[in-house]
Amino acid sequence: MCEESITGKRHPLYVQLDPKGVLALITLTLLFHELHEQFHVFAIRLHCGCWGERDLMYWELCGGCEGPEDRALVQLAGPLLNYLLLWTGYYWLNHSDAVGKRSLGFALVFASLPAVRIWAAAAGGGDEAVGLRLWLHGAEGLHPYLPRMLAFFITLFICGLPLLSCYRHMANQGRIWIFAALCLIPVWIDRLIVEIFLNGLLKRTGEAGPVVLGTPVSIILWLTLLLLVLGVYFRALLKITEIHK
C-alpha cells in the first residue's frame, strides 16, 4: 500500500509535459471530440430508428424525426459522454492510489474540454444551451435567455469542480498559466485540425466515402488513426504528472 493510501492524503502533482505527453493529450482530445459526435449519431439511431447523416462537426436527423423535442434529445446526448469521461478523470485524480492513474485522470479532465463546454453554454451556442432551448420550445412566458442561463449554470456546476480540482492539485510555479494553457491550447488545436482542415477538406472534396453505421468511412479511418497514435503513446499519459512532496 502506498504512502498516500496510508495517510489518506493526496500529494500535489507536478505537471511535466514532454513532446510525447503533449502528443498523447492532443490525440486524446481529438478522440473525445470524435466520440462526442458519434454519441449524437447513436442517439439518432436509438431515438429515430435510422442513421442520420454526419460529418466531423455536424449531424442531421432522419426518418421524419424532426421535431424540436427530437433534436433536443439528440443534442443533449453528446455532452453526456464528455461528462462521463470528465468525472471518471475527477474520481481517479482524487481517489486513486496509483500515480499513473491519477495522471490519467488529470488528462481525462482536460481532454474532455470542460472549459469549452462552459464557454459555449455561456455564449448560448453549445449543445447544452441549444438542447434546452429546443426542449423548452413553445413554453408560455419563457424568457428567451432562460435556457441559456440554465445551461450555463448546469454546465458550470458539472464542469467546474473537476477543473478546480485539477488546479488545486497542481504544484507547479506559475500554475495559473499552465492551467490556462491546458484549458485553451487543446481547443485551438482541435478546431484547427478538425473544424478548419479536415471538415473543410470533406466539404471541398465532397468525398466522405461509403457510410457504415451512420459514419462515413473516411471518418472511421480518422478514428482508427487516432486510436493507433494513442495506443503508441498511451504510456505518456501516465507520466504527465508526478508526485510533488
BELCOR-V361633 format. One record per pair of residues at least 24 apart in sequence whose ideal C-beta (glycine too) atoms are under 7 Angstrom apart, sorted by sequence separation. I is the first residue (numbers start at 0). J is the second residue. D is the distance in Angstrom with one decimal. If there is no record, write none. Layout:
BEGIN
i: (I:I)
j: (J:J)
d: (D:D)
END
This chain:
BEGIN
i: (123:197:125:46:85:127:46:84:127:85:42:43:81:120:121:42:81:120:39:42:120:81:39:117:38:39:78:116:117:38:36:38:117:35:38:116:35:113:34:35:78:113:114:77:78:113:31:75:74:31:108:108:74:75:74:108:71:74:105:71:70:71:67:68:114:67:114:89:93:115:89:92:109:85:88:92:109:112:170:112:82:86:89:110:85:92:109:27:31:31:24:28:27:9:28:24:24:12:4:3:12:1:106:103:106:102:103:105:102:105:102:56:102:55:56:99:102:101:55:56:55:98:54:98:55:54:54:14:12:11:12:13:14:28:32:11:12:13:11:25:29:53:24:28:32:53:50:51:14:25:29:50:55:29:44:40:40:37:33:33:33:30:29:26:30:26:27:26:23:26:23:27:22:23:23:24:19:23:20:24:19:20:20:16:15:14:15:14:15:13:12:13:12:12:13:12:10:11:10:10)
j: (147:221:150:72:111:153:73:111:154:113:72:73:111:150:151:73:112:151:73:76:154:116:76:154:76:77:116:154:155:77:77:79:158:77:80:158:80:158:80:81:126:161:162:126:127:162:81:126:126:84:161:162:129:130:130:165:130:133:165:133:133:134:133:134:182:136:183:160:164:186:161:164:181:158:161:165:182:185:243:186:157:161:164:185:161:168:185:106:110:111:106:110:110:93:112:109:110:101:96:96:105:96:236:236:239:236:237:239:237:240:238:193:239:193:194:237:240:240:197:198:198:241:198:242:201:201:207:169:168:168:169:170:171:185:189:169:170:171:170:185:189:213:185:189:193:214:212:213:177:188:192:213:218:193:213:213:214:214:221:222:225:225:225:225:229:228:229:229:229:232:232:236:232:233:235:236:232:236:235:239:235:238:239:239:239:239:240:240:241:240:240:241:241:242:243:243:242:243:243:244)
d: (4.3:6.8:6.9:5.7:4.1:6.6:6.4:4.8:5.2:5.7:6.7:5.4:4.7:4.3:4.8:4.6:6.8:4.5:5.7:3.5:4.1:6.3:5.8:5.4:5.3:4.8:6.4:5.2:5.5:5.0:6.9:6.7:5.3:4.8:4.6:5.3:5.5:3.6:5.8:6.1:5.1:6.2:6.8:5.1:5.9:5.3:7.0:6.3:5.1:6.3:4.8:6.9:5.4:3.9:3.7:5.3:4.8:6.5:5.9:3.7:5.3:4.0:4.4:6.6:4.0:4.2:7.0:7.0:6.2:5.4:4.0:6.2:4.8:6.5:6.5:6.9:6.9:6.9:3.7:6.2:5.6:6.6:5.8:7.0:5.3:6.4:6.6:6.1:5.2:5.9:5.6:4.5:4.1:6.6:6.7:6.9:6.3:6.7:4.4:5.8:6.7:5.1:4.7:5.3:6.0:6.6:5.8:6.6:5.2:5.4:6.3:6.9:5.3:5.4:5.7:3.6:4.4:6.8:5.6:5.0:4.3:6.9:5.7:5.7:6.7:5.5:6.7:5.9:5.0:5.7:6.3:4.9:5.4:4.4:5.7:6.8:6.2:6.0:3.7:5.9:6.1:6.4:6.7:5.6:6.0:6.5:6.4:6.3:5.7:5.6:6.6:3.2:6.2:6.7:6.4:4.4:6.3:6.7:6.9:5.3:6.7:4.6:5.6:5.7:6.2:4.9:6.2:4.9:6.6:6.8:4.1:6.7:5.6:6.6:4.2:6.9:5.4:4.9:4.5:6.7:4.0:6.6:4.4:5.6:6.6:6.5:6.9:5.4:6.1:6.4:3.9:5.3:6.9:6.6:4.2:6.3:4.6:4.7:6.3:5.6)
END
